[in-house]
């Protein structure tokens, strides 16, 4: 699988739908997180979304956003049927490859 990544201002409507779908499944339905997922960061040019896909859509996802000049990793999730395959680690490694010389907070 190839890692896809796009800044928030370059996401297509389909990309955004797929991203929100995996986050909704994992955070709302599986983990019962009651915080609002849509927080105003997803479409910013300073937010970068990373994901892996198969024929059913995203298998693993995370986003990197910038606050006060510091990069933050958040919204890390993997589809239930794909867990244990190291997919989130692949995404984290890509983030480290791109920005590993900068401060990155979880």
N, C-alpha and C positions, 0 to 999 in steps of 0.2 A: 504494500500500500504506500502511496505517496502522501507525504504531509502537505496539506494545503494550508496556506496562510494568506490573509488579506487584512488590510486596515479597515476599520469600521466604515470609512467614507467610500470604500470600494466594494463593499458587499453587495451581491445581487439580492433581490427579494427572495429567491429560492435559498441562497446561502443563509440568510437571516432566519427564514422559516425552519430550515434544517437544524440550525444551531439552537434556536429556542425550543424546538421539539425534543432534542436530546437533554437539554437542561431541564425542561419541564418534567420529563419522564424520571430523571434521576433525582432531582432536588425536590420537586413537589410530590410526586406519587410514591417514590421509593423511600425517600428520607423525611418526608413530611415537613420540609423547611417552610416556615410561614413568612419569611422575609420576602419582599418583592424582588423578583428576579430582574425585571426591566428597570435599570437604575440610571439611565441616561448616558452610560459610557459606551454602549455597544456600537454606536454609529460615529464615534469620534475618530478623527484621523490619527490620534495618538493612541488608539486602542488597536491591537493586532490580535486577530482570532486565528487559532491553529486547530486543525482537525484532520482526522483520518476517516475514510469512508469505505463502505462496501456497497453492495447492491441495495441494501436497505437504508442507506443514509449514513450519517456520522457514527463511527464506532467509538471514538474518543475525542475529547475536546478540551481546550483551555483558552483563556484569553489573557493578554498582557496589556495593562493600561498604565498610564503615567499620571502621577500626582506629585506636584511640587518637584518635578524633575527626577523622581524616583520611579523605576518600573516595579509593578506589582503583578504577581501571577494570581489569578483567581478563576473561579467557576470550573475547576478541573473535574471532569466526569468521564466515565466510560460506560457504554451500554452494558447492561447486565450480562448478555450472552457473549460478550467479548472480554470480560474481566479475567485477570490472571495471565494475560498475553503480553504484558509489558508495554501496552500502547501509550499509557500516560507517560511512562519513562521516555519513550521515543519523542513525545512532544516536548517534555522538559529538556531533553538533550538538544533539541533544535533551538529552543529558547536560549540555552547556555551557549550554543554555537554562535548565535546572532549577537547576544548581548552579555556574554559571560565575563567580560572585563568591566562591566558596570554593576552597581548595586542593584540587586533584584530582591524584592521582599515577597513572601507568601502571604 
